[in-house]
Amino acid sequence: MTDERYTGGLVWLSFAHPERGFLGVSIVRITEADLVSARRQIAATFPHARPGAEVAHAACTVAWALQCNPGGEVLASRIEPGSQLETTVLADGLLARVIGKEELTRRQLI
């Protein structure tokens, strides 16, 4: 089951590694085309994937292509359109790069 109405937007990716700890956050924009591609790949490879897996898959794929995926395990969360977080991300140029803990703390994002 997926949310077919969701057509893309900003996604917060938090990366961690069992031995290295927190690796950072990347925020990327995913499109409807990214989601369609992710849904196809997931359906072919992981037919029992959890609902919403296409968002994480699409966002990780975009982050990898933009070279802002530091690896490790990932937690993905959609950023609500019109939210203060979206406004901050767009105004402060936080898209498509790895943001470390120090900067996240300084910007009061964590």
C-alpha positions in Angstrom: 0.0 0.0 0.0 1.4 3.4 -1.0 0.2 6.9 -0.9 -0.4 7.4 -4.6 -1.5 11.0 -4.0 2.0 12.0 -2.8 3.8 13.4 -5.8 7.1 14.5 -4.2 8.6 17.2 -2.1 11.4 17.6 0.4 12.6 14.6 2.4 14.8 14.6 5.5 17.3 11.7 5.5 19.1 11.0 8.8 22.2 8.7 8.4 23.9 6.6 11.1 26.4 3.8 11.3 26.6 1.1 14.0 30.3 1.8 14.7 30.7 5.4 13.5 27.5 6.8 15.0 25.6 9.7 13.5 26.8 10.6 10.0 24.6 13.6 9.3 21.4 14.7 7.6 20.7 15.3 3.9 17.6 17.0 2.7 16.6 16.3 -0.9 13.8 17.1 -3.2 12.1 14.1 -4.9 9.8 14.3 -7.8 6.8 12.2 -9.0 9.1 10.6 -11.6 11.5 9.5 -8.7 8.6 8.0 -6.9 7.3 6.1 -9.9 10.8 4.7 -10.5 11.1 3.7 -6.8 7.7 2.0 -6.8 8.6 -0.1 -9.9 11.9 -1.1 -8.3 10.4 -2.0 -5.0 7.5 -4.0 -6.6 10.0 -6.0 -8.6 12.5 -6.6 -5.7 10.6 -6.3 -2.4 7.0 -7.2 -3.0 6.3 -7.1 0.8 7.9 -3.7 1.5 6.2 -1.5 4.0 3.9 1.4 2.8 5.9 4.5 2.1 9.1 2.6 1.3 9.1 4.3 -2.1 9.7 7.7 -0.4 12.8 6.5 1.4 14.1 4.6 -1.7 13.5 7.6 -4.0 15.2 10.0 -1.5 18.2 7.8 -1.0 18.6 7.3 -4.7 18.5 11.1 -5.3 20.9 11.7 -2.4 23.3 9.2 -3.9 23.1 10.8 -7.3 23.7 14.2 -5.7 26.7 12.8 -3.7 25.1 13.7 -0.3 24.5 10.2 0.9 27.2 9.3 3.5 26.1 5.7 3.7 25.0 3.8 6.8 21.5 3.2 7.9 18.9 5.8 7.1 15.6 7.1 8.4 13.5 9.1 6.0 10.8 11.6 6.8 8.8 13.8 4.5 8.9 17.5 5.2 5.5 19.0 5.2 4.9 21.6 2.5 4.5 25.1 3.9 6.1 24.1 7.2 8.6 26.2 9.0 11.2 23.5 8.4 10.6 23.7 4.6 10.9 27.5 4.7 14.2 27.3 6.6 15.6 24.6 4.3 14.8 26.5 1.2 15.8 30.0 2.5 19.1 28.8 4.0 20.3 26.6 1.2 20.2 23.3 3.1 19.3 21.1 0.1 21.5 18.4 -1.3 24.4 18.4 1.1 25.3 16.5 4.2 24.6 18.6 7.3 26.6 17.6 10.4 25.4 17.5 14.1 27.1 20.8 14.9 25.3 22.8 12.2 22.0 21.0 12.9 22.3 22.1 16.6 23.4 25.6 15.7 20.4 26.0 13.4 18.2 24.5 16.1 17.0 21.7 13.7 17.7 19.0 16.3 
